[in-house]
Amino acid sequence: MHNYNETDKRIHALSQVLAKAGRSFVPKQDDDSHTNLSFEPLDFRVYSRWIETPKGRVILSLNLLNLSFEWQSESKSIILSVPVMGKTMASVEKELEEGIRFMGIENADFSAELHYEIPEYPFLNDPVAAINAEDIKEWTERRRMANMVSDELLRYLQVTAEVRIWPHHFDTGFYTQVSSKMSIGFGWAMKDNIAGNAYFYMSGYSDGGVDYSKVKNLPVGRWEVGEHWNGAVLSLSDFENLLFHDTQPIIIGYLKGASNWFLRA
């Protein structure tokens, strides 16, 4: 489990390059969604968003199988591949800028600092090291799970939303209105002080506020009610050692218990 959380940090740091592509070349949105990302388990990539160029639409991705950034066309053809192992992120960004110039788009601020900060991981300024294949496999399995669970919850609620990775805190999830008076944010978060491990979270938002003093015990998971954040959490520690068919009832119990409370709050 320690390796999963460490891998999360490594991919979080690498993915900031993708956020820079969105920040620099995708039309800006008030909610900052032009910078968010998508994990695609079919080809083991983390994607930014489509970018319009004089030579057609392109997208920047992080290939997790060979740890390289790749500019791709709409046909999935690779325009430019930049391996990252053994290089600093500054040199990687410089190489990626060559592809940007080739595609004929302005790149004045691509390498500029982002408008938020991520944790000061001790490896940030070091040349990028290899990530163990088994650790990549576990990371992709967990993030694929996050995609699937998010989609299942949206179907249960009968609403739609984009399931994306937000590059600041690196959580996979969504925010959407679920009733005339309630919206929820749901996702899979990195390890932090809330759960002491990676975890699912769900929080409610309404114009009149949510009265968390009325929460009832969940069948699975727990409520976190405090000064900085309120919501329902389910830690990876609650199911990480279980087989898939044993995990499903736990996750379903958490999803239904938490979302039903918010719908009726």
Secondary structure in CASP SS format (residue, H / E / C, confidence):
PFRMAT SS
TARGET T0000
AUTHOR 0000-0000-0000
METHOD secondary structure of the structure
MODEL  1
M C 1.00
H H 1.00
N H 1.00
Y H 1.00
N H 1.00
E H 1.00
T H 1.00
D H 1.00
K H 1.00
R H 1.00
I H 1.00
H H 1.00
A H 1.00
L H 1.00
S H 1.00
Q H 1.00
V H 1.00
L H 1.00
A H 1.00
K H 1.00
A H 1.00
G H 1.00
R H 1.00
S H 1.00
F H 1.00
V C 1.00
P C 1.00
K C 1.00
Q C 1.00
D C 1.00
D C 1.00
D C 1.00
S H 1.00
H H 1.00
T H 1.00
N C 1.00
L E 1.00
S E 1.00
F E 1.00
E E 1.00
P C 1.00
L C 1.00
D C 1.00
F C 1.00
R E 1.00
V E 1.00
Y E 1.00
S C 1.00
R C 1.00
W C 1.00
I E 1.00
E C 1.00
T C 1.00
P C 1.00
K C 1.00
G C 1.00
R C 1.00
V E 1.00
I E 1.00
L E 1.00
S E 1.00
L E 1.00
N E 1.00
L C 1.00
L C 1.00
N C 1.00
L C 1.00
S E 1.00
F E 1.00
E E 1.00
W E 1.00
Q E 1.00
S E 1.00
E C 1.00
S C 1.00
K C 1.00
S C 1.00
I E 1.00
I E 1.00
L E 1.00
S E 1.00
V E 1.00
P E 1.00
V C 1.00
M E 1.00
G C 1.00
K C 1.00
T C 1.00
M H 1.00
A H 1.00
S H 1.00
V H 1.00
E H 1.00
K H 1.00
E H 1.00
L H 1.00
E H 1.00
E H 1.00
G H 1.00
I H 1.00
R H 1.00
F H 1.00
M C 1.00
G C 1.00
I C 1.00
E C 1.00
N C 1.00
A C 1.00
D C 1.00
F C 1.00
S C 1.00
A C 1.00
E C 1.00
L C 1.00
H C 1.00
Y C 1.00
E C 1.00
I C 1.00
P C 1.00
E C 1.00
Y C 1.00
P C 1.00
F C 1.00
L C 1.00
N C 1.00
D C 1.00
P C 1.00
V E 1.00
A C 1.00
A C 1.00
I C 1.00
N C 1.00
A H 1.00
E H 1.00
D H 1.00
I H 1.00
K H 1.00
E H 1.00
W H 1.00
T H 1.00
E H 1.00
R H 1.00
R H 1.00
R H 1.00
M H 1.00
A H 1.00
N H 1.00
M H 1.00
V H 1.00
S H 1.00
D H 1.00
E H 1.00
L H 1.00
L H 1.00
R H 1.00
Y H 1.00
L H 1.00
Q C 1.00
V C 1.00
T C 1.00
A C 1.00
E C 1.00
V C 1.00
R E 1.00
I E 1.00
W E 1.00
P C 1.00
H C 1.00
H C 1.00
F C 1.00
D E 1.00
T E 1.00
G E 1.00
F E 1.00
Y E 1.00
T E 1.00
Q E 1.00
V C 1.00
S C 1.00
S C 1.00
K C 1.00
M C 1.00
S E 1.00
I E 1.00
G E 1.00
F E 1.00
G E 1.00
W E 1.00
A E 1.00
M C 1.00
K C 1.00
D C 1.00
N C 1.00
I C 1.00
A C 1.00
G C 1.00
N C 1.00
A C 1.00
Y E 1.00
F E 1.00
Y E 1.00
M E 1.00
S E 1.00
G E 1.00
Y E 1.00
S C 1.00
D C 1.00
G C 1.00
G C 1.00
V C 1.00
D C 1.00
Y H 1.00
S H 1.00
K H 1.00
V C 1.00
K C 1.00
N C 1.00
L C 1.00
P C 1.00
V C 1.00
G C 1.00
R E 1.00
W E 1.00
E E 1.00
V E 1.00
G C 1.00
E C 1.00
H C 1.00
W C 1.00
N E 1.00
G E 1.00
A E 1.00
V E 1.00
L E 1.00
S E 1.00
L H 1.00
S H 1.00
D H 1.00
F C 1.00
E C 1.00
N C 1.00
L C 1.00
L C 1.00
F H 1.00
H H 1.00
D H 1.00
T H 1.00
Q H 1.00
P H 1.00
I H 1.00
I H 1.00
I H 1.00
G H 1.00
Y H 1.00
L H 1.00
K H 1.00
G H 1.00
A H 1.00
S H 1.00
N H 1.00
W H 1.00
F H 1.00
L H 1.00
R H 1.00
A C 1.00
END
